[in-house]
Amino acid sequence: MCGITGLYRWADDPDIVRTRVRGMCGAIVHRGPDDEGIFAGPSIGLGMRRLSIIDVDGGHQPIQNEDGSVSVVFNGEIYNFRSLREELERRGHRFKTKTDTEVIVHAYEEDGPDCVKHFNGIFAFAIWDHRLRRLVLARDRMGVKPLYYVQIGAKLAFASEVKALLTLPEVSRILDPVAAAQYFRLGFVPAPNTLFEGIRKIPAGWRLIAEKGKVELERYWDWEFKQPAHGWTFEEARDRLRDVLSESVAGQMVSDVALGAFLSGGVDSTGVVAFMREVSTTPVRTFSIGFDREHAYHNEAPFAEAAAKALGTKHETLIVRPNVVDLLPELIEKLDEPLTDTSFILSYLVSELAHRHVKVALSGLGGDELFGGYRRYLGAFLGKTVSWIPQGLRGVLGKQLEQRLGADRGSVLGNLKRYGKVFGRTLHMPMGEQYLGLLSILSAEQVALLLTCNRGEDPGRELIDLYERAPAIDPIDRLAYVDAKTVLPESLLLLSDKMGMAASLEVRVPFLDNRVVDFVGQIPARYRIRGFELKRLLKAALKGVVPDFVLQRSKRGFGAPMGTWLRQDLKMMVSDLLRPDRLRKEGFFNPESVQTMLAVHAEKKEDFTEGIMALVIFELWRERFQVRIR
């Protein structure tokens, strides 16, 4: 796992290019503390920082083909590189290393930019074709690895992290107000936007080709839901899924360094560890973090330890009481982009724990999106159940439900009431709009009142449009598609990558292996969710693989006790950052709206934990990155 950087037509002098690229690499040393490699020529520069995982001694980058006409820098892993290598060798290609990186240059020789379609892995890479003077950038199908770029005319700069781009004096630190509205609506910024004006993300499953002064961004893969003519029965799908997951986990355990797994005791992470145990010759190393008695609701350590004992892993638990006042600004800098999903704090802590013992950790991320693990997916069933009620009456009944329920995320019952409150608010809406309402941090109206730069349109409308044009018929498939294109790559996977890399740890995600994703696209949605039964197929496939008590455990997210921290540890920080005089001077927020949000939350009339954290994280990010507001 590495970090990559590069420049295209940024400067003609190779020495200037080399200096700039070296400066960019210096900003992301944490992504690859083991090695640095730079190639610089007229109008082109490639750089990388390497965390050595495969062919530790021979994998120095950039790597070239036999005659040096194709060069590549690569961040990630190609899991099917051995079979690809065998095929390429049969076609006459000669390899100098044992790395998966070298497969990329030879595959490019055969298929040009379409080589990316053959790769099963997590990656962001840059290929420079010396003969055609062509630059190809690509990001993996599900967006596990990030890739940012800046285009100024015909000039292009790219990097694994924003902070590398910000070393270039030509790159501005001006806020993009459209992206800011998206952030406060959704809790993240969908690709290709970022909160920096002019800095963009390559979307998951897309590639960028720069040639002859032109830059084109194009999709090379999309997730389609097409059931085969002779589909599987539920039992056949169950058995096939078990085999696919086993193959995926085994395929992602290829490593020349120590490897382990995150274990929360939930269905997804425990399933991954159980399959790891099948192929490991030694006890699997597993890692979890927990909280003390004060934060018992958020403490998953007992569940993880019970699963570890049942599976016979070599388990490490760290009970944490982080100094969140000091830690939060530091981690926001490592994120590059503010996120309201504060599980990034826990992700960093467990990554730091794992890094003490291993260089690679497998994660259960992606299981909820692929197999229907989120309560918001129940909206499709609820909508069908109450569809006989006139829409207007549904709105009235939902409003009453919303008003009667409290909002508190510090207990099981309080959390269920919070979900019920949101379901009531969205009960009368079409499925796409309901999904947005269930996912959102703030409503479109609240964002409009909060920001002084409001432009009138709903900043979350893009997700509704994505739902409506999803290549699927069933609402559950459509919801999974939207999640896979937005919140998964640009929030959950982003924080997993950035926090893992902050600890110099590679995080792999077997549930997002090509084989698993393709399989899910071929099975009926009712296999995954039936009525109120979430993850139906996955739990059936894991029956007998993981302990029964894991399958019977109720859903609980991997989250920090932010409600308590806001009232205690972060109280002074919140008061300082959101002072009316400070916000008024800045001119981006309406101070009255902020104070109303704080008052309503304090009175527990509405749960604005995520909204308040969105404000705090945004302000810390703006200060840390010296972001200017027009």
Secondary structure, DSSP 8 states (H G I E B T S, - for coil): -EEEEEEESS-S-HHHHHHHHHHHHHTTGGG-BTEEEEEEETTEEEEEEE---SSTTT--SSEE-TTS-EEEEEEEEETTHHHHHHHHHHTT---SSS-SHHHHHHHHHHHGGGGGGG--EEEEEEEEETTTTEEEEEE-TT--S--EEEEETTEEEEESSHHHHTTSTTS--BB-HHHHHHHHHHSS--TT--SBTTEEE--TTEEEEEETTEEEEEE---------SS---HHHHHHHHHHHHHHHHHHTT--SS-EEEE--SSHHHHHHHHHHHHH-SS--EEEEEE--GGGGGG--HHHHHHHHHHHT-EEEEEE----HHHHHHHHHHHHSS--S-THHHHHHHHHHHHHTT-SEEE--TTHHHHHT--GGGHHHHHHHHTTTS-HHHHHHHHHHHHHH----SSSHHHHHHHHHHHHHHHTTS-HHHHHHHHH-SS-HHHHHHHBTT--SS-TTHHHHHHHHT-S-SSHHHHHHHHHHHTHIIIIIHHHHHHHHHHTT-EEE-GGGSHHHHHHHTTS-HHHH-BTTBTTHHHHHHHBTTB-HHHHHS--------HHHHHHTTTHHHHHHHT-HHHHHHH-SB-HHHHHHHHHHHHTTSS--HHHHHHHHHHHHHHHHTT-B--
